[in-house]
Structure formats: C-alpha cells, structure tokens
Amino acid sequence: MIRIVLSIQYDGNLWHGWQKQKHKLTIQDKLEEAIKKLILIKINVICSSRTDTGVHALEQIAHFDTNIKKSKILWLYGINHFLPPTIVINWVHKFKINNIKEKNFHSRFSAISRIYQYILYNNILKSPFLYGKVGWTHKKLNINLMNNGAKYLIGLHDFSNLKSSKCQSKTSIKNIKYIKIYKYKKIIIFIINANSFLYHMVRNIIGLLINVGNGLYKPIDVYKILKKKKKYNIFTFMPYGLYLTKINYSNIWNLPKKKNINFFLNIYKFLVQ
C-alpha cells in the first residue's frame, strides 16, 4: 500500500469549501472524482486544513492510500487532466505505509502549523478587477493600532470567543505563533501562523482587527474579548481575501520544498497603481 501526498492550489470562488457535500460542489468532491476517473477506483482524500466557501489555497496538502502503482509524474499529470481549471495539483510525493501507524505521514496530524494570509483592499470604492480575490472595507485603517491589538492574540489561548457557533473542534485552545500586518498602498496583508485554527477563527480575527484599525475598538479590547471580560459584537469578515498559503511539516518527511511566491500580491500591486 502506498500513501500519495498532493500539494493543491485552488480558486475558492466557485466551490463550497473543501469538505465534500451532497451537491458535489466542493474541492474534495472534484479531487476525488478526478482520481476515480484516473484509476477507476473510489478513494477518500484527507486534507491538512479544511477551507470554507470562497476561501482560496496556494498550498493545501492532502493524501490518499492506494495499491495502484504509478510514477509521481503520471499521478501529477493524470489527476490534473481530470480537474476543473480552478483546481491544480502542484506536486506529488509517495510514501510506503509503515506497519506502525505513528510512523506514517498524515497530511493533518503530521502538520506542525498552518499559515493563512488575508488580502484586504482598503479604499473608498471597490475594485471590479479584485472581486472575489480580496476582502474590502472603505473605512481608513490604522496599521499600528491593528498590530498592537494583534499582540494580545499571540501565544497559547482559549479562542472560544473567536470561533463560529457551528465549530465542532474538540478543543478551543490554539497556539498562534505570529500575526504580521503590513500595507502596500491600498492593500493590507494579514499573515497568521498557528498550530491549527477553529471554524471561522481567522475571519473573526480579521473582523476584530479591522474594528481596531477603524477606531471602533481599542487594542486592549482584543485582550478583553479573548479573556471574555466584556461582551462585544464580532463580525465574521468576508472569505474572498483569505488564502491558505503554507502547511509546515518536519523535515523528516522530506517533502518537496517550493518557495511560496506571492504572485497574486504582485498582480494586486499592479492593479492598485
């Protein structure tokens, strides 16, 4: 038995998130359909981080098990041949399955951390060229205030007040390693690295920090919300600007290392000249 590992990119606008559903309009549905067309066998694909409707991925990692023998290049071109144009496999890696379960690579449980980026267009008017690829807010934002508020989220905390009521995670304790916020003209970039995330956690953080940036909340209010010292309204920000950009694993797995080139950011820089 062989474990096939995939690195996947996708535009989330046309799909209802990662996890398969009855209407079969998800990334997992389309990926499993493509693999079935290639090997004529139904399989189940497991991913590293489930993404919501409208959320994009520059590097989603997933795996499946099979007895079918093909070279990595045949898996790569074969699966891509049957995928829609908004979903692409970047690379394929193979592992032999060990008899000891803990010794096997697992796309979800072997992951050390996940990195998400949020691209926000901060301008009075929307841009028709950026629709579906970035978030948007018309109120002017203060980067320093947002960075000061973000500091309270760093580290190991209970994020139960920053998750969706539909979240099914066994624990709300998560460890955010860093949050970086910087600006290029009318574009604001949020980068968040954590061991894992709760349902809607990233979009709730973005919504919270935007309210700090526009002066509705103070940076210290982030701490109060996190520790539930006071009841605040938190809005889940739009998904369009959210990108799963990197899944970090130990070097022992020797997975292909491809530099994460922010090509989309370069395009956006061109569009906001």
C-alpha positions in Angstrom: 0.0 0.0 0.0 1.3 3.5 -1.0 0.3 6.8 0.5 0.1 9.5 -2.1 0.6 13.1 -0.9 -0.6 16.1 -3.0 0.1 19.8 -2.9 -3.0 21.6 -4.2 -3.9 25.1 -5.3 -7.4 26.3 -5.9 -9.6 29.4 -6.5 -12.3 29.0 -3.9 -14.9 31.3 -5.6 -16.7 28.5 -7.5 -16.6 25.9 -4.7 -18.4 25.4 -1.4 -15.3 24.9 0.6 -13.1 21.8 0.9 -15.3 19.1 2.6 -17.5 17.0 0.3 -21.2 17.6 0.4 -24.3 16.1 -1.3 -24.3 18.7 -4.1 -20.7 17.7 -5.0 -19.5 21.2 -5.5 -16.5 21.1 -3.2 -12.8 20.8 -3.7 -12.7 17.3 -2.1 -15.6 16.2 -4.4 -13.8 17.3 -7.6 -10.5 15.9 -6.5 -11.9 12.5 -5.6 -13.8 12.5 -8.9 -10.6 13.2 -10.8 -8.7 10.4 -9.1 -11.6 8.0 -9.7 -11.5 8.8 -13.4 -7.8 8.2 -13.5 -7.6 4.8 -11.6 -11.3 3.7 -11.8 -11.4 3.2 -8.0 -13.3 5.3 -5.5 -10.9 6.8 -2.8 -11.1 9.1 0.2 -8.8 12.1 0.3 -7.8 13.7 3.7 -6.6 17.3 3.8 -4.4 19.3 6.2 -6.8 22.2 6.8 -10.4 22.5 5.7 -11.3 25.7 4.0 -14.7 27.5 3.8 -16.7 28.5 0.8 -14.9 31.3 -1.1 -11.5 30.6 0.6 -8.5 30.0 -1.7 -5.4 27.9 -1.3 -1.9 28.3 -2.5 -0.8 25.2 -0.7 -3.3 22.7 0.5 -1.8 19.3 1.4 -3.8 16.2 1.2 -3.2 12.4 0.9 -4.9 9.1 0.0 -3.9 5.5 0.1 -3.8 3.1 -2.9 -2.3 -0.1 -4.3 -2.1 1.4 -7.8 1.5 1.9 -9.0 2.2 5.0 -11.0 5.2 7.3 -11.1 4.9 10.7 -9.5 4.8 12.5 -12.9 1.9 10.2 -14.1 -0.1 10.9 -10.9 0.6 14.6 -11.3 -0.5 14.9 -15.0 -3.2 12.3 -14.7 -5.1 13.9 -11.9 -4.7 17.4 -13.3 -6.1 16.2 -16.6 -9.5 15.5 -14.9 -9.6 18.5 -12.6 -11.5 21.7 -13.4 -9.3 24.7 -14.3 -9.6 26.4 -10.9 -8.0 23.4 -9.1 -4.4 22.3 -9.8 -2.0 19.7 -8.3 1.5 21.3 -7.8 3.4 18.3 -6.8 3.0 14.6 -5.8 5.0 12.7 -3.2 4.8 9.0 -2.3 5.3 7.1 1.0 5.2 3.4 1.7 2.8 2.7 4.5 4.6 1.5 7.7 3.0 -1.2 9.9 3.4 1.2 12.8 0.6 3.8 12.5 2.5 6.6 14.2 5.4 6.2 11.7 3.2 7.2 8.7 2.9 10.6 7.3 -0.6 12.2 7.7 -1.5 15.4 6.0 -3.5 16.6 9.0 -1.9 15.1 12.1 1.7 15.4 10.9 1.3 19.2 10.3 3.2 21.4 12.7 1.5 24.7 11.8 -0.7 26.3 9.1 -0.3 29.8 7.6 -3.2 31.9 6.3 -2.9 35.2 4.6 -5.7 37.7 4.2 -5.6 40.3 1.4 -7.7 43.4 2.1 -8.4 46.3 -0.3 -8.7 49.4 1.8 -10.3 52.1 -0.4 -13.4 54.2 -0.6 -14.6 52.3 -3.7 -14.4 48.6 -4.6 -12.3 47.4 -7.5 -14.1 45.2 -10.1 -10.7 43.6 -11.0 -10.2 42.4 -7.5 -13.7 41.0 -6.9 -13.6 37.5 -5.3 -9.9 37.6 -4.7 -9.6 40.2 -1.9 -11.7 41.5 1.0 -12.7 45.1 1.0 -13.5 47.9 3.5 -14.0 51.6 2.8 -13.0 52.9 6.3 -9.4 54.0 6.6 -7.4 51.7 8.9 -4.5 52.4 11.2 -1.9 49.6 10.8 -0.2 50.4 14.1 -3.4 50.0 16.1 -4.1 46.7 14.4 -0.6 45.4 15.1 -0.9 46.5 18.8 -4.2 44.6 19.1 -2.8 41.5 17.3 -0.1 41.2 20.0 -2.8 40.0 22.5 -3.6 37.0 20.3 -0.1 35.7 20.1 0.6 32.5 22.1 -1.5 29.7 23.7 -5.0 30.9 24.4 -8.6 29.7 24.5 -10.1 31.1 21.3 -13.7 30.0 22.0 -14.9 33.6 21.7 -13.4 33.9 18.2 -14.9 30.8 16.7 -18.2 30.0 15.0 -21.1 28.6 17.0 -21.0 25.7 14.4 -17.4 24.8 15.3 -17.0 21.1 16.2 -13.4 21.1 17.3 -12.7 19.1 20.5 -10.7 22.0 22.0 -10.7 25.8 21.6 -7.1 26.0 22.8 -4.8 27.1 19.9 -1.3 28.5 19.7 -0.8 31.5 17.4 2.9 31.8 16.6 2.7 35.2 15.0 0.5 37.7 13.3 2.1 40.1 10.8 0.2 43.1 9.3 1.7 45.4 6.7 0.4 47.7 4.0 1.3 48.4 0.3 -0.6 51.5 -0.9 -4.3 50.4 -0.7 -3.6 46.8 0.1 -3.3 45.5 3.6 -1.8 42.0 4.2 -2.6 39.9 7.3 -0.4 36.8 7.9 -1.3 34.4 10.7 0.6 31.3 11.7 -0.9 28.9 14.2 -0.7 25.2 15.1 -4.3 24.9 13.8 -7.5 27.0 13.6 -11.1 26.9 14.7 -14.1 27.2 12.3 -14.2 30.9 11.2 -11.4 31.8 13.6 -9.2 33.6 11.0 -12.1 35.5 9.6 -13.3 36.5 13.1 -9.8 37.7 13.9 -9.7 39.8 10.7 -13.1 41.3 11.5 -11.9 42.1 15.1 -8.6 43.7 13.9 -10.4 45.8 11.3 -12.6 47.2 14.0 -9.5 48.1 16.0 -8.0 49.7 12.9 -11.0 51.9 12.2 -11.3 53.0 15.8 -14.4 51.2 16.8 -12.4 49.2 19.4 -9.2 49.9 21.2 -6.2 47.4 21.1 -6.8 46.4 24.7 -10.3 45.4 23.7 -8.8 42.4 21.9 -7.5 41.1 25.2 -10.9 41.7 26.9 -12.6 39.7 24.1 -10.1 36.9 24.3 -10.5 36.6 28.0 -14.3 37.2 27.9 -14.1 40.2 30.2 -16.8 42.1 28.3 -19.3 41.2 25.6 -18.5 42.7 22.2 -20.0 42.2 18.7 -17.6 40.4 16.4 -18.3 40.0 12.8 -17.0 37.2 10.6 -15.3 39.0 7.7 -15.9 38.0 4.1 -14.0 34.9 2.8 -12.8 36.2 -0.6 -9.4 37.6 0.6 -8.5 34.5 2.6 -5.7 32.2 1.4 -4.3 29.1 2.9 -0.7 29.7 1.9 1.5 27.2 3.7 1.4 23.9 5.7 4.6 23.3 7.8 5.9 19.8 8.4 9.0 18.4 10.0 12.0 17.9 7.6 12.0 14.2 8.5 9.3 13.8 5.8 11.4 15.2 3.1 8.5 16.7 1.3 9.2 18.8 -1.8 10.0 22.4 -0.9 8.7 25.0 -3.2 9.1 28.7 -2.5 5.8 30.3 -1.8 5.8 33.1 -4.4 3.1 35.6 -3.7 2.2 36.0 -7.4 -1.3 37.2 -6.5 0.1 40.0 -4.4 2.3 41.2 -7.3 -0.8 41.2 -9.5 -2.7 43.2 -7.0 0.1 45.7 -6.7 -0.1 46.3 -10.4 -3.9 46.8 -10.2 -3.7 49.4 -7.4 -1.1 51.7 -9.1 
